[in-house]
Amino acid sequence: MDKSNIVKLAKIFDKFIALETSFVLVEDIRAIRKVEGTVESTKDIKGIEVITPHGAFFDATDFDTFKTRIGDVLEALKEKGVIKNVPAERKVVPVNEPEPRSGRVVTNSPVMDKEVTITLSGNGSSGTLYDEPDYKVVNRNSIQILSPDGSLVATGTEGGTIMGELISGIIYENGRYTLAARTYPTDKVIVKFQVQEK
């Protein structure tokens, strides 16, 4: 391979992060969750689950090693002045009655508000918000994750990415979700979202 092709490849791969068994486009990563346990018909597994808009997948990278690696990179970038302003820590904001946000309605069927309580286990949770196959989650930018006392801890984007100081992840149109959580003072959260018939 000649030098110009190597340079082109280097520019392309500069946008990826190398994991144990995968390369992931950095801008596609929505959350990374620690995985430990046993899967049917296989031995114990340990690694990370990488959550992207296209789905989630397992990688054999050790979570604690990966966390240290990212911390070292961020520290080096701060020292070089590449990262100038570190965002201030966001606080949990209590809300009485969450205000609905405007969103695009795709079909003429009525939009219904739903509320589901999810139990967080370990570093988060994954599963399905509802069982009705004829419905899809709409207006994902209006998704709200609340603590049991009604405090807003995370919100959704149009693509279904969940962002908050304590919880992040993704909620897909089909109702499947994956949430990653930092140390959290309760084991349950309330998810408020909207569905519409397909």
URGINOR-V807394 format. One record per backbone hydrogen bond with DSSP energy under -1.0 kcal/mol. NH is the residue of the N-H (numbers start at 1). CO is the residue of the C=O. If there is no record, write none. Layout:
nh | co
NH | CO
NH | CO
This chain:
nh | co
6 | 2
7 | 3
8 | 4
9 | 5
10 | 6
11 | 7
12 | 8
13 | 9
14 | 10
15 | 12
16 | 13
17 | 24
19 | 22
24 | 17
26 | 15
28 | 25
29 | 26
30 | 51
31 | 51
33 | 49
35 | 47
37 | 45
42 | 39
45 | 37
47 | 35
48 | 59
49 | 33
50 | 57
51 | 31
52 | 55
55 | 52
57 | 50
59 | 48
66 | 62
67 | 63
68 | 64
69 | 65
70 | 66
71 | 67
72 | 68
73 | 69
74 | 70
75 | 71
76 | 72
77 | 73
78 | 74
79 | 75
80 | 76
82 | 77
83 | 77
93 | 152
95 | 150
112 | 195
114 | 193
116 | 191
118 | 189
120 | 187
121 | 124
124 | 121
125 | 179
127 | 177
129 | 175
135 | 132
136 | 196
137 | 173
138 | 194
142 | 139
143 | 140
144 | 192
145 | 154
146 | 190
147 | 151
150 | 147
152 | 93
153 | 145
154 | 145
155 | 163
156 | 143
160 | 157
162 | 169
163 | 155
168 | 180
169 | 162
170 | 178
171 | 160
172 | 176
175 | 172
177 | 127
178 | 170
179 | 125
180 | 168
181 | 123
182 | 166
189 | 118
190 | 146
191 | 116
192 | 144
193 | 114
195 | 112
196 | 136
198 | 134
